[in-house]
Amino acid sequence: MARKRWVWLAALGLAGCSVPFSYTVNVLDYLEAEGTFQVGAGGLDPNPKRLGPVEITYTPDSRVQISGATLEFKVCFSSETPGATFQGRLGYAAYLSGNSESVFDPANQVVAGSGDVGPLGTGEVCVEGQKALTPGQLQALRSGSFFVGAQVYGDAQSDREATVRYRAQVFRIRLSGSAGM
């Protein structure tokens, strides 16, 4: 009976050695958060406007087991050209990959969001998105070296050549898992 109690207590002690883990990587510390592009009768220039890729590195800790990650963003667009009127849509897409060459491959897109640009003539248009990373993206993240990038895209047009500013308010990766003691 004493032996069973010891085994049960040992199992309980081992189970107590693992605690939930969560951490947030603020990608805005690495990736360009603000800039401009042109919109005219012919659409966006450039289309798509690429941001990055940038490398994020860290030293993996064998005591930490990352079991999931979610990427989320919120980006707002505003016109810097008074009197311009807009039509169409603008979008923002976030990407993550294990190497810089493949960041913008369609398979590495994590999440995208788009919005109607009609209100740009009088105010801001914001788009946001959130989605879990794929198993391959999660593996790249676990490796200690991964790449992120973003694209501004769309079919927006303006009645005159206009400058549009984008400003990323949120771009983060939330990690979850467990940490051993």
N, C-alpha and C positions, 0 to 999 in steps of 0.2 A: 504494500500500500504506500509506503514512504517513497519508493522508487517512482510510482505513478505520479505522486504529488510533485516530485522533483522535475520530472519530464514536463508536466503541465506548467509549472512555474518557469522553467527554462523557455518553453514555447511562448509564454506570455511576455517574458523579458525580451525575447527576440522580436516579437511583434511590436513591442514598445520602442524598439530602436529605429523604427522607420516613421517619419513624420511627414505630413503633407507639405509639399513644396510649391510655391508660386513666385514668379518673378516677371517683371515687365521690362522689356527692352524698348526704350524710346528711340525709334528709328530716326526721328527728326534731329537727333544728335549727330547723325551720319549723312543723311540725304538732304539735298537742297529742298528747303521748305517753302521758298517763295521765289517767284520770277514772273516773267511776262512772255506773251506770244502775240502774234498778230491775227486778226480776223477781218476778212474783207468779203467782197462779193464772191470770191473764189473759195472761201472757206478758211480753215486754220492754216497758219504757216509758222512753223512746220506742223505736219500732221502725220504721225503722232509726234508730240514733243516728248523726248525721252529724258528722264532724270535718273542718273546713275548709269551703270550699276556701281554700287559701293560695297566694299567688303566689311563685314562685321566679324571680329575675331574675339575669342576668349579661350581660357584654358579649361577644358572639361574636368569635372571633378567626379571620380568614380563613385562617390557616395551619393551623387544626385542622379536620379533616373527620371528623365523627361518623358512623360507619357502623352502629352498633348500640347498644342499651341494654337492660338487664334491670332490672326492678323486683323487689325481694324484701322480704318482711316476716316477722316473728315477733312475735305478740302473745299474752300470757298473761292469763287471766281467773282471778280468785279471789273467793270469797265473803267479805263482811264481816259476815255475819249468822250467828252461831253456831247450830248445830242445824238450819239450813235444809237441805232435800233438794231436789234438782233433777232434771229430766228434759228431754229434747229436745236441741237443738243450738244452739250459738252460732257465728257466723261473723264474719269480718272481710274486707272487700274494699277494694282500693286502686284509685284512679282517677287518670288524668292527661289533661289537655286543654289546648288553646291558649287557652281563655277560661273565666272563672269561671262563666258561666251554664250551660255544658254539662258541667261536671265530672262530675256524677252521672248523666248519660245512660248507659244500659246499654252503648252502643258504646264508651264511654271507660273502662269497667272493664278494668284491666290483669290483675289476678289476685285470686282469692278463696280462702279456706280456711275449713273449719268443723270442729267437733269436738263429741263427746258431752259434755254437761255433768253427767252423773251423778257424776263424781268431784269436782265443785265443793264438795260437802259436807265433803270431807276433804282437799282439796288444790287444786292449780292445774290448769287446762286450757289448753294452748297450741295455737295454730294457726299455720301458716306457709304461705307460697306464694312462688313465683318464676316469672316469665314475661317473655319479650321484649316490648318495646313494638311496637305496630303501626306501619306506615309513617306514618300520620297523626300518631300520638303522637310519633314520632321527629322529624317535621317541626316540631311544636310545641316540642319540646325544643331543636332547633337554632336556633329563632328568637331565643332569649335571654330569653324571657318565657313561662312556662308555669304551670299551676295543678295542684295535687295535692289530693286529698281521700281520706277513708276513711269506711267505714260499718261499724258493729257491727249485726248483724242476727241473726235466727234465730227458732225456735219454742220456745225454752227456757221452762220454767215452774218455779215453786217452790211448795212446800206452804204457804208464808207469804210475806209481803212481804219481799223480801231485796234487799240492796244488793250489786251485783257490781262489782268493780274490774277495769278493763282496763289493761294496761301494755305498751306497745310496746317490745320489746327491740331489734328491727331494723326499719328502714324506710329502704331506700336504693335509689338508682338507680346502676347501674354502667354507665358509658359506655365505648365502645371505638371506635377509629378510627385515624387517622394524623395526624401533625403534620409540616408542612413546615418546613424550616430556612431 
